[in-house]
Amino acid sequence: MVNTEDFIKRLQKVIDYYGESASSFAEKIGVQRSSISHILSGRNKPSLDFTLKVLTAFPDVDLYWLFNGRGSFPNLNNEELIELNPEPSTSTSKAPEKEINPLVKNDKSIERIVIFYTDGSFKNFQN
């Protein structure tokens, strides 16, 4: 669960870092000025849509840092992102394919993994 007070402090740090006013920040991420005001005052909690808009408009903001303070800001590792679905190799030699079993621990298995992209799209992988 996200601590809203800490999220607000980190959001304010982002706004200050870029030298934005609340109004200009709202315009850059594509939300109403009142949305920023309500979040910064603690009246409303930030939605996933709001968070994705911040991440899209300001790629130096790290998702994990914004949510829970872990990681760094500004995010200096944008160039080192790992591609989750790389294109197949053009090499003619193939490693033998192995069946991938779901991770099982204490009679629990992974049901679904959702990957959210900064453009607002996502991929849903179900077991």
N, CA, C and O atoms as a GROMACS GRO file, in nm:
protein
  508
    1MET      N    1   0.084  -0.117   0.000
    1MET     CA    2   0.000   0.000   0.000
    1MET      C    3   0.089   0.125   0.000
    1MET      O    4   0.191   0.129   0.069
    2VAL      N    5   0.051   0.223  -0.076
    2VAL     CA    6   0.128   0.346  -0.088
    2VAL      C    7   0.093   0.439   0.027
    2VAL      O    8  -0.024   0.463   0.056
    3ASN      N    9   0.196   0.492   0.093
    3ASN     CA   10   0.176   0.593   0.196
    3ASN      C   11   0.149   0.725   0.125
    3ASN      O   12   0.238   0.782   0.062
    4THR      N   13   0.027   0.775   0.136
    4THR     CA   14  -0.014   0.894   0.061
    4THR      C   15   0.066   1.017   0.099
    4THR      O   16   0.102   1.096   0.012
    5GLU      N   17   0.096   1.034   0.227
    5GLU     CA   18   0.173   1.152   0.271
    5GLU      C   19   0.312   1.152   0.209
    5GLU      O   20   0.360   1.256   0.164
    6ASP      N   21   0.376   1.036   0.206
    6ASP     CA   22   0.509   1.028   0.146
    6ASP      C   23   0.502   1.045  -0.006
    6ASP      O   24   0.591   1.107  -0.065
    7PHE      N   25   0.398   0.990  -0.069
    7PHE     CA   26   0.378   1.007  -0.212
    7PHE      C   27   0.367   1.156  -0.245
    7PHE      O   28   0.426   1.204  -0.342
    8ILE      N   29   0.290   1.229  -0.163
    8ILE     CA   30   0.272   1.373  -0.185
    8ILE      C   31   0.405   1.446  -0.177
    8ILE      O   32   0.433   1.534  -0.258
    9LYS      N   33   0.488   1.409  -0.080
    9LYS     CA   34   0.620   1.473  -0.065
    9LYS      C   35   0.707   1.445  -0.188
    9LYS      O   36   0.776   1.534  -0.237
   10ARG      N   37   0.703   1.321  -0.236
   10ARG     CA   38   0.784   1.288  -0.354
   10ARG      C   39   0.730   1.358  -0.479
   10ARG      O   40   0.807   1.404  -0.563
   11LEU      N   41   0.597   1.367  -0.492
   11LEU     CA   42   0.538   1.438  -0.606
   11LEU      C   43   0.577   1.585  -0.602
   11LEU      O   44   0.610   1.643  -0.705
   12GLN      N   45   0.574   1.645  -0.484
   12GLN     CA   46   0.615   1.785  -0.470
   12GLN      C   47   0.762   1.801  -0.507
   12GLN      O   48   0.801   1.903  -0.564
   13LYS      N   49   0.844   1.702  -0.473
   13LYS     CA   50   0.986   1.706  -0.508
   13LYS      C   51   1.004   1.704  -0.660
   13LYS      O   52   1.090   1.774  -0.713
   14VAL      N   53   0.922   1.625  -0.729
   14VAL     CA   54   0.927   1.620  -0.876
   14VAL      C   55   0.889   1.757  -0.934
   14VAL      O   56   0.956   1.808  -1.022
   15ILE      N   57   0.781   1.814  -0.883
   15ILE     CA   58   0.734   1.944  -0.931
   15ILE      C   59   0.843   2.049  -0.910
   15ILE      O   60   0.870   2.129  -0.999
   16ASP      N   61   0.903   2.050  -0.792
   16ASP     CA   62   1.009   2.147  -0.762
   16ASP      C   63   1.134   2.124  -0.846
   16ASP      O   64   1.197   2.219  -0.891
   17TYR      N   65   1.170   1.997  -0.866
   17TYR     CA   66   1.290   1.963  -0.943
   17TYR      C   67   1.283   2.020  -1.085
   17TYR      O   68   1.382   2.072  -1.137
   18TYR      N   69   1.167   2.010  -1.146
   18TYR     CA   70   1.150   2.060  -1.282
   18TYR      C   71   1.113   2.208  -1.286
   18TYR      O   72   1.093   2.264  -1.394
   19GLY      N   73   1.102   2.271  -1.170
   19GLY     CA   74   1.072   2.414  -1.164
   19GLY      C   75   0.933   2.447  -1.215
   19GLY      O   76   0.910   2.553  -1.272
   20GLU      N   77   0.841   2.356  -1.194
   20GLU     CA   78   0.704   2.375  -1.242
   20GLU      C   79   0.616   2.430  -1.131
   20GLU      O   80   0.642   2.409  -1.012
   21SER      N   81   0.514   2.500  -1.170
   21SER     CA   82   0.407   2.535  -1.077
   21SER      C   83   0.307   2.419  -1.084
   21SER      O   84   0.315   2.335  -1.174
   22ALA      N   85   0.216   2.415  -0.991
   22ALA     CA   86   0.115   2.310  -0.994
   22ALA      C   87   0.034   2.317  -1.123
   22ALA      O   88  -0.002   2.214  -1.180
   23SER      N   89   0.005   2.439  -1.168
   23SER     CA   90  -0.072   2.456  -1.292
   23SER      C   91   0.003   2.406  -1.414
   23SER      O   92  -0.053   2.334  -1.497
   24SER      N   93   0.130   2.443  -1.426
   24SER     CA   94   0.207   2.399  -1.543
   24SER      C   95   0.233   2.249  -1.539
   24SER      O   96   0.238   2.183  -1.643
   25PHE      N   97   0.251   2.196  -1.417
   25PHE     CA   98   0.271   2.051  -1.403
   25PHE      C   99   0.144   1.978  -1.448
   25PHE      O  100   0.152   1.878  -1.521
   26ALA      N  101   0.029   2.026  -1.405
   26ALA     CA  102  -0.098   1.966  -1.444
   26ALA      C  103  -0.115   1.968  -1.596
   26ALA      O  104  -0.160   1.870  -1.656
   27GLU      N  105  -0.079   2.080  -1.657
   27GLU     CA  106  -0.090   2.092  -1.802
   27GLU      C  107   0.002   1.994  -1.873
   27GLU      O  108  -0.038   1.932  -1.971
   28LYS      N  109   0.126   1.978  -1.823
   28LYS     CA  110   0.221   1.888  -1.888
   28LYS      C  111   0.180   1.742  -1.878
   28LYS      O  112   0.208   1.664  -1.970
   29ILE      N  113   0.115   1.704  -1.770
   29ILE     CA  114   0.075   1.563  -1.758
   29ILE      C  115  -0.067   1.540  -1.809
   29ILE      O  116  -0.112   1.425  -1.820
   30GLY      N  117  -0.139   1.648  -1.840
   30GLY     CA  118  -0.271   1.635  -1.900
   30GLY      C  119  -0.384   1.609  -1.802
   30GLY      O  120  -0.475   1.532  -1.830
   31VAL      N  121  -0.377   1.675  -1.686
   31VAL     CA  122  -0.487   1.666  -1.589
   31VAL      C  123  -0.530   1.807  -1.551
   31VAL      O  124  -0.462   1.904  -1.582
   32GLN      N  125  -0.644   1.816  -1.485
   32GLN     CA  126  -0.692   1.946  -1.440
   32GLN      C  127  -0.609   1.995  -1.322
   32GLN      O  128  -0.557   1.916  -1.244
   33ARG      N  129  -0.598   2.126  -1.311
   33ARG     CA  130  -0.523   2.187  -1.201
   33ARG      C  131  -0.579   2.141  -1.067
   33ARG      O  132  -0.503   2.120  -0.972
   34SER      N  133  -0.710   2.127  -1.058
   34SER     CA  134  -0.772   2.086  -0.933
   34SER      C  135  -0.727   1.946  -0.891
   34SER      O  136  -0.720   1.916  -0.771
   35SER      N  137  -0.697   1.860  -0.988
   35SER     CA  138  -0.649   1.724  -0.955
   35SER      C  139  -0.518   1.731  -0.878
   35SER      O  140  -0.500   1.660  -0.778
   36ILE      N  141  -0.427   1.817  -0.924
   36ILE     CA  142  -0.299   1.834  -0.855
   36ILE      C  143  -0.323   1.892  -0.716
   36ILE      O  144  -0.266   1.844  -0.618
   37SER      N  145  -0.406   1.992  -0.708
   37SER     CA  146  -0.435   2.057  -0.581
   37SER      C  147  -0.493   1.959  -0.481
   37SER      O  148  -0.454   1.957  -0.364
   38HIS      N  149  -0.587   1.877  -0.525
   38HIS     CA  150  -0.651   1.780  -0.436
   38HIS      C  151  -0.554   1.672  -0.391
   38HIS      O  152  -0.562   1.626  -0.277
   39ILE      N  153  -0.465   1.630  -0.477
   39ILE     CA  154  -0.366   1.529  -0.438
   39ILE      C  155  -0.265   1.588  -0.342
   39ILE      O  156  -0.234   1.528  -0.239
   40LEU      N  157  -0.214   1.708  -0.374
   40LEU     CA  158  -0.113   1.771  -0.288
   40LEU      C  159  -0.169   1.806  -0.150
   40LEU      O  160  -0.096   1.807  -0.051
   41SER      N  161  -0.299   1.836  -0.143
   41SER     CA  162  -0.360   1.869  -0.014
   41SER      C  163  -0.397   1.744   0.065
   41SER      O  164  -0.430   1.754   0.184
   42GLY      N  165  -0.392   1.627   0.001
   42GLY     CA  166  -0.428   1.503   0.068
   42GLY      C  167  -0.576   1.471   0.059
   42GLY      O  168  -0.621   1.370   0.113
   43ARG      N  169  -0.652   1.555  -0.008
   43ARG     CA  170  -0.797   1.532  -0.021
   43ARG      C  171  -0.825   1.407  -0.103
   43ARG      O  172  -0.909   1.325  -0.067
   44ASN      N  173  -0.752   1.392  -0.216
   44ASN     CA  174  -0.768   1.275  -0.303
   44ASN      C  175  -0.639   1.195  -0.306
   44ASN      O  176  -0.530   1.248  -0.287
   45LYS      N  177  -0.655   1.066  -0.329
   45LYS     CA  178  -0.538   0.980  -0.348
   45LYS      C  179  -0.508   0.972  -0.497
   45LYS      O  180  -0.600   0.979  -0.579
   46PRO      N  181  -0.380   0.959  -0.534
   46PRO     CA  182  -0.346   0.952  -0.676
   46PRO      C  183  -0.394   0.822  -0.738
   46PRO      O  184  -0.380   0.715  -0.678
   47SER      N  185  -0.451   0.830  -0.856
   47SER     CA  186  -0.497   0.710  -0.927
   47SER      C  187  -0.381   0.652  -1.008
   47SER      O  188  -0.277   0.715  -1.025
   48LEU      N  189  -0.401   0.531  -1.056
   48LEU     CA  190  -0.300   0.469  -1.143
   48LEU      C  191  -0.286   0.551  -1.271
   48LEU      O  192  -0.174   0.570  -1.320
   49ASP      N  193  -0.397   0.600  -1.325
   49ASP     CA  194  -0.393   0.681  -1.446
   49ASP      C  195  -0.310   0.807  -1.424
   49ASP      O  196  -0.228   0.844  -1.509
   50PHE      N  197  -0.330   0.873  -1.310
   50PHE     CA  198  -0.253   0.992  -1.276
   50PHE      C  199  -0.104   0.959  -1.271
   50PHE      O  200  -0.021   1.030  -1.328
   51THR      N  201  -0.070   0.850  -1.202
   51THR     CA  202   0.070   0.810  -1.187
   51THR      C  203   0.133   0.780  -1.322
   51THR      O  204   0.247   0.820  -1.348
   52LEU      N  205   0.060   0.711  -1.410
   52LEU     CA  206   0.114   0.680  -1.542
   52LEU      C  207   0.135   0.806  -1.624
   52LEU      O  208   0.230   0.814  -1.703
   53LYS      N  209   0.049   0.905  -1.607
   53LYS     CA  210   0.067   1.031  -1.678
   53LYS      C  211   0.193   1.103  -1.631
   53LYS      O  212   0.265   1.162  -1.711
   54VAL      N  213   0.221   1.098  -1.502
   54VAL     CA  214   0.344   1.158  -1.449
   54VAL      C  215   0.465   1.087  -1.508
   54VAL      O  216   0.560   1.152  -1.552
   55LEU      N  217   0.463   0.954  -1.509
   55LEU     CA  218   0.576   0.876  -1.560
   55LEU      C  219   0.597   0.897  -1.710
   55LEU      O  220   0.711   0.896  -1.757
   56THR      N  221   0.488   0.916  -1.783
   56THR     CA  222   0.499   0.940  -1.928
   56THR      C  223   0.558   1.077  -1.957
   56THR      O  224   0.645   1.091  -2.043
   57ALA      N  225   0.511   1.178  -1.885
   57ALA     CA  226   0.556   1.315  -1.910
   57ALA      C  227   0.697   1.341  -1.856
   57ALA      O  228   0.769   1.425  -1.908
   58PHE      N  229   0.735   1.269  -1.752
   58PHE     CA  230   0.864   1.290  -1.687
   58PHE      C  231   0.936   1.156  -1.672
   58PHE      O  232   0.929   1.094  -1.566
   59PRO      N  233   1.005   1.110  -1.777
   59PRO     CA  234   1.066   0.977  -1.775
   59PRO      C  235   1.178   0.960  -1.671
   59PRO      O  236   1.217   0.847  -1.642
   60ASP      N  237   1.228   1.068  -1.615
   60ASP     CA  238   1.330   1.055  -1.510
   60ASP      C  239   1.271   1.015  -1.376
   60ASP      O  240   1.344   0.987  -1.281
   61VAL      N  241   1.139   1.012  -1.366
   61VAL     CA  242   1.073   0.971  -1.242
   61VAL      C  243   1.062   0.819  -1.243
   61VAL      O  244   1.006   0.759  -1.335
   62ASP      N  245   1.115   0.757  -1.139
   62ASP     CA  246   1.112   0.612  -1.126
   62ASP      C  247   0.984   0.570  -1.054
   62ASP      O  248   0.949   0.625  -0.950
   63LEU      N  249   0.914   0.474  -1.110
   63LEU     CA  250   0.787   0.427  -1.054
   63LEU      C  251   0.801   0.385  -0.908
   63LEU      O  252   0.722   0.426  -0.823
   64TYR      N  253   0.901   0.304  -0.879
   64TYR     CA  254   0.918   0.253  -0.743
   64TYR      C  255   0.955   0.364  -0.646
   64TYR      O  256   0.913   0.363  -0.530
   65TRP      N  257   1.033   0.459  -0.692
   65TRP     CA  258   1.068   0.573  -0.607
   65TRP      C  259   0.942   0.655  -0.576
   65TRP      O  260   0.919   0.694  -0.462
   66LEU      N  261   0.861   0.680  -0.679
   66LEU     CA  262   0.741   0.761  -0.660
   66LEU      C  263   0.644   0.692  -0.565
   66LEU      O  264   0.583   0.758  -0.480
   67PHE      N  265   0.628   0.561  -0.578
   67PHE     CA  266   0.533   0.488  -0.493
   67PHE      C  267   0.582   0.469  -0.351
   67PHE      O  268   0.508   0.493  -0.255
   68ASN      N  269   0.708   0.424  -0.336
   68ASN     CA  270   0.750   0.387  -0.200
   68ASN      C  271   0.885   0.442  -0.156
   68ASN      O  272   0.935   0.405  -0.050
   69GLY      N  273   0.944   0.530  -0.235
   69GLY     CA  274   1.070   0.593  -0.195
   69GLY      C  275   1.193   0.511  -0.222
   69GLY      O  276   1.304   0.555  -0.194
   70ARG      N  277   1.177   0.393  -0.277
   70ARG     CA  278   1.293   0.309  -0.310
   70ARG      C  279   1.336   0.340  -0.452
   70ARG      O  280   1.253   0.366  -0.540
   71GLY      N  281   1.465   0.338  -0.475
   71GLY     CA  282   1.516   0.375  -0.605
   71GLY      C  283   1.575   0.514  -0.597
   71GLY      O  284   1.614   0.559  -0.489
   72SER      N  285   1.580   0.581  -0.709
   72SER     CA  286   1.642   0.714  -0.709
   72SER      C  287   1.561   0.810  -0.795
   72SER      O  288   1.485   0.771  -0.883
   73PHE      N  289   1.581   0.935  -0.766
   73PHE     CA  290   1.524   1.041  -0.848
   73PHE      C  291   1.627   1.152  -0.858
   73PHE      O  292   1.680   1.193  -0.755
   74PRO      N  293   1.657   1.201  -0.976
   74PRO     CA  294   1.607   1.153  -1.104
   74PRO      C  295   1.664   1.016  -1.136
   74PRO      O  296   1.773   0.981  -1.092
   75ASN      N  297   1.587   0.940  -1.213
   75ASN     CA  298   1.627   0.805  -1.252
   75ASN      C  299   1.738   0.815  -1.355
   75ASN      O  300   1.715   0.861  -1.467
   76LEU      N  301   1.856   0.772  -1.319
   76LEU     CA  302   1.971   0.783  -1.408
   76LEU      C  303   1.990   0.658  -1.494
   76LEU      O  304   2.082   0.654  -1.575
   77ASN      N  305   1.906   0.558  -1.477
   77ASN     CA  306   1.925   0.431  -1.546
   77ASN      C  307   1.826   0.408  -1.659
   77ASN      O  308   1.803   0.293  -1.695
   78ASN      N  309   1.766   0.512  -1.715
   78ASN     CA  310   1.668   0.493  -1.823
   78ASN      C  311   1.729   0.424  -1.943
   78ASN      O  312   1.659   0.350  -2.013
   79GLU      N  313   1.857   0.446  -1.970
   79GLU     CA  314   1.920   0.385  -2.086
   79GLU      C  315   1.947   0.237  -2.065
   79GLU      O  316   1.971   0.164  -2.161
   80GLU      N  317   1.943   0.192  -1.940
   80GLU     CA  318   1.980   0.054  -1.910
   80GLU      C  319   1.859  -0.035  -1.886
   80GLU      O  320   1.872  -0.140  -1.823
   81LEU      N  321   1.741   0.005  -1.934
   81LEU     CA  322   1.622  -0.076  -1.913
   81LEU      C  323   1.635  -0.208  -1.987
   81LEU      O  324   1.686  -0.213  -2.099
   82ILE      N  325   1.589  -0.313  -1.925
   82ILE     CA  326   1.596  -0.445  -1.985
   82ILE      C  327   1.470  -0.467  -2.066
   82ILE      O  328   1.359  -0.447  -2.018
   83GLU      N  329   1.488  -0.510  -2.190
   83GLU     CA  330   1.374  -0.536  -2.275
   83GLU      C  331   1.316  -0.672  -2.235
   83GLU      O  332   1.386  -0.773  -2.237
   84LEU      N  333   1.188  -0.673  -2.199
   84LEU     CA  334   1.126  -0.795  -2.150
   84LEU      C  335   1.095  -0.894  -2.260
   84LEU      O  336   1.097  -1.015  -2.236
   85ASN      N  337   1.066  -0.847  -2.380
   85ASN     CA  338   1.034  -0.935  -2.492
   85ASN      C  339   1.127  -0.906  -2.610
   85ASN      O  340   1.084  -0.846  -2.708
   86PRO      N  341   1.253  -0.947  -2.601
   86PRO     CA  342   1.346  -0.917  -2.710
   86PRO      C  343   1.305  -0.989  -2.839
   86PRO      O  344   1.241  -1.094  -2.834
   87GLU      N  345   1.344  -0.932  -2.951
   87GLU     CA  346   1.318  -0.994  -3.080
   87GLU      C  347   1.397  -1.124  -3.089
   87GLU      O  348   1.506  -1.133  -3.033
   88PRO      N  349   1.345  -1.224  -3.157
   88PRO     CA  350   1.418  -1.350  -3.170
   88PRO      C  351   1.551  -1.329  -3.241
   88PRO      O  352   1.563  -1.247  -3.331
   89SER      N  353   1.648  -1.405  -3.198
   89SER     CA  354   1.780  -1.398  -3.257
   89SER      C  355   1.777  -1.452  -3.399
   89SER      O  356   1.698  -1.540  -3.430
   90THR      N  357   1.863  -1.398  -3.485
   90THR     CA  358   1.870  -1.446  -3.622
   90THR      C  359   1.968  -1.562  -3.635
   90THR      O  360   1.993  -1.612  -3.745
   91SER      N  361   2.024  -1.604  -3.523
   91SER     CA  362   2.119  -1.715  -3.522
   91SER      C  363   2.049  -1.843  -3.564
   91SER      O  364   1.931  -1.863  -3.534
   92THR      N  365   2.122  -1.931  -3.635
   92THR     CA  366   2.062  -2.056  -3.681
   92THR      C  367   2.061  -2.163  -3.574
   92THR      O  368   1.981  -2.257  -3.581
   93SER      N  369   2.147  -2.151  -3.474
   93SER     CA  370   2.148  -2.252  -3.368
   93SER      C  371   2.047  -2.214  -3.262
   93SER      O  372   2.041  -2.098  -3.219
   94LYS      N  373   1.968  -2.312  -3.220
   94LYS     CA  374   1.866  -2.288  -3.119
   94LYS      C  375   1.893  -2.375  -2.999
   94LYS      O  376   1.930  -2.492  -3.011
   95ALA      N  377   1.874  -2.317  -2.884
   95ALA     CA  378   1.883  -2.397  -2.763
   95ALA      C  379   1.755  -2.478  -2.752
   95ALA      O  380   1.649  -2.431  -2.793
   96PRO      N  381   1.764  -2.599  -2.697
   96PRO     CA  382   1.641  -2.677  -2.683
   96PRO      C  383   1.543  -2.604  -2.592
   96PRO      O  384   1.580  -2.549  -2.488
   97GLU      N  385   1.416  -2.604  -2.634
   97GLU     CA  386   1.316  -2.534  -2.556
   97GLU      C  387   1.274  -2.620  -2.437
   97GLU      O  388   1.255  -2.741  -2.449
   98LYS      N  389   1.261  -2.554  -2.324
   98LYS     CA  390   1.218  -2.622  -2.202
   98LYS      C  391   1.082  -2.568  -2.163
   98LYS      O  392   1.052  -2.450  -2.184
   99GLU      N  393   1.002  -2.655  -2.106
   99GLU     CA  394   0.872  -2.610  -2.058
   99GLU      C  395   0.893  -2.528  -1.931
   99GLU      O  396   0.965  -2.568  -1.840
  100ILE      N  397   0.830  -2.412  -1.927
  100ILE     CA  398   0.843  -2.324  -1.811
  100ILE      C  399   0.727  -2.353  -1.717
  100ILE      O  400   0.610  -2.336  -1.753
  101ASN      N  401   0.760  -2.396  -1.598
  101ASN     CA  402   0.657  -2.424  -1.498
  101ASN      C  403   0.635  -2.301  -1.413
  101ASN      O  404   0.729  -2.226  -1.387
  102PRO      N  405   0.512  -2.278  -1.369
  102PRO     CA  406   0.489  -2.163  -1.282
  102PRO      C  407   0.561  -2.183  -1.149
  102PRO      O  408   0.578  -2.296  -1.103
  103LEU      N  409   0.603  -2.074  -1.089
  103LEU     CA  410   0.668  -2.081  -0.960
  103LEU      C  411   0.564  -2.122  -0.856
  103LEU      O  412   0.458  -2.060  -0.846
  104VAL      N  413   0.596  -2.225  -0.780
  104VAL     CA  414   0.502  -2.274  -0.682
  104VAL      C  415   0.569  -2.269  -0.546
  104VAL      O  416   0.681  -2.318  -0.529
  105LYS      N  417   0.501  -2.210  -0.449
  105LYS     CA  418   0.552  -2.204  -0.314
  105LYS      C  419   0.432  -2.212  -0.220
  105LYS      O  420   0.339  -2.133  -0.231
  106ASN      N  421   0.436  -2.306  -0.129
  106ASN     CA  422   0.328  -2.323  -0.032
  106ASN      C  423   0.192  -2.338  -0.101
  106ASN      O  424   0.095  -2.274  -0.061
  107ASP      N  425   0.187  -2.421  -0.202
  107ASP     CA  426   0.064  -2.447  -0.276
  107ASP      C  427   0.006  -2.322  -0.341
  107ASP      O  428  -0.114  -2.315  -0.367
  108LYS      N  429   0.090  -2.224  -0.369
  108LYS     CA  430   0.047  -2.104  -0.440
  108LYS      C  431   0.120  -2.098  -0.572
  108LYS      O  432   0.236  -2.138  -0.582
  109SER      N  433   0.052  -2.048  -0.673
  109SER     CA  434   0.116  -2.030  -0.801
  109SER      C  435   0.080  -1.893  -0.855
  109SER      O  436  -0.018  -1.832  -0.813
  110ILE      N  437   0.159  -1.846  -0.949
  110ILE     CA  438   0.134  -1.716  -1.009
  110ILE      C  439   0.013  -1.729  -1.101
  110ILE      O  440   0.009  -1.815  -1.189
  111GLU      N  441  -0.083  -1.644  -1.079
  111GLU     CA  442  -0.204  -1.646  -1.159
  111GLU      C  443  -0.194  -1.552  -1.278
  111GLU      O  444  -0.234  -1.586  -1.390
  112ARG      N  445  -0.137  -1.433  -1.252
  112ARG     CA  446  -0.134  -1.332  -1.358
  112ARG      C  447  -0.022  -1.233  -1.331
  112ARG      O  448   0.006  -1.200  -1.216
  113ILE      N  449   0.041  -1.186  -1.438
  113ILE     CA  450   0.141  -1.080  -1.432
  113ILE      C  451   0.096  -0.972  -1.530
  113ILE      O  452   0.065  -1.001  -1.646
  114VAL      N  453   0.094  -0.847  -1.483
  114VAL     CA  454   0.056  -0.735  -1.568
  114VAL      C  455   0.174  -0.640  -1.574
  114VAL      O  456   0.227  -0.600  -1.471
  115ILE      N  457   0.214  -0.603  -1.695
  115ILE     CA  458   0.324  -0.508  -1.716
  115ILE      C  459   0.263  -0.380  -1.772
  115ILE      O  460   0.198  -0.381  -1.875
  116PHE      N  461   0.287  -0.269  -1.701
  116PHE     CA  462   0.236  -0.139  -1.743
  116PHE      C  463   0.348  -0.061  -1.811
  116PHE      O  464   0.459  -0.052  -1.759
  117TYR      N  465   0.318  -0.004  -1.928
  117TYR     CA  466   0.414   0.075  -2.002
  117TYR      C  467   0.385   0.224  -1.981
  117TYR      O  468   0.273   0.261  -1.945
  118THR      N  469   0.485   0.306  -2.002
  118THR     CA  470   0.471   0.449  -1.977
  118THR      C  471   0.372   0.518  -2.071
  118THR      O  472   0.327   0.628  -2.041
  119ASP      N  473   0.338   0.455  -2.183
  119ASP     CA  474   0.241   0.516  -2.273
  119ASP      C  475   0.097   0.483  -2.234
  119ASP      O  476   0.003   0.517  -2.306
  120GLY      N  477   0.080   0.416  -2.119
  120GLY     CA  478  -0.053   0.383  -2.071
  120GLY      C  479  -0.100   0.246  -2.115
  120GLY      O  480  -0.204   0.199  -2.068
  121SER      N  481  -0.027   0.181  -2.204
  121SER     CA  482  -0.068   0.047  -2.247
  121SER      C  483  -0.015  -0.056  -2.145
  121SER      O  484   0.064  -0.024  -2.057
  122PHE      N  485  -0.062  -0.179  -2.160
  122PHE     CA  486  -0.016  -0.284  -2.071
  122PHE      C  487  -0.027  -0.418  -2.140
  122PHE      O  488  -0.097  -0.433  -2.240
  123LYS      N  489   0.044  -0.517  -2.084
  123LYS     CA  490   0.036  -0.654  -2.130
  123LYS      C  491  -0.005  -0.739  -2.011
  123LYS      O  492   0.044  -0.720  -1.900
  124ASN      N  493  -0.094  -0.832  -2.036
  124ASN     CA  494  -0.148  -0.918  -1.933
  124ASN      C  495  -0.104  -1.062  -1.964
  124ASN      O  496  -0.136  -1.114  -2.071
  125PHE      N  497  -0.032  -1.124  -1.874
  125PHE     CA  498   0.013  -1.262  -1.890
  125PHE      C  499  -0.057  -1.347  -1.785
  125PHE      O  500  -0.040  -1.324  -1.666
  126GLN      N  501  -0.136  -1.445  -1.831
  126GLN     CA  502  -0.206  -1.530  -1.737
  126GLN      C  503  -0.152  -1.670  -1.743
  126GLN      O  504  -0.109  -1.717  -1.848
  127ASN      N  505  -0.154  -1.736  -1.629
  127ASN     CA  506  -0.103  -1.872  -1.618
  127ASN      C  507  -0.211  -1.968  -1.658
  127ASN      O  508  -0.190  -2.090  -1.656
   0.00000   0.00000   0.00000
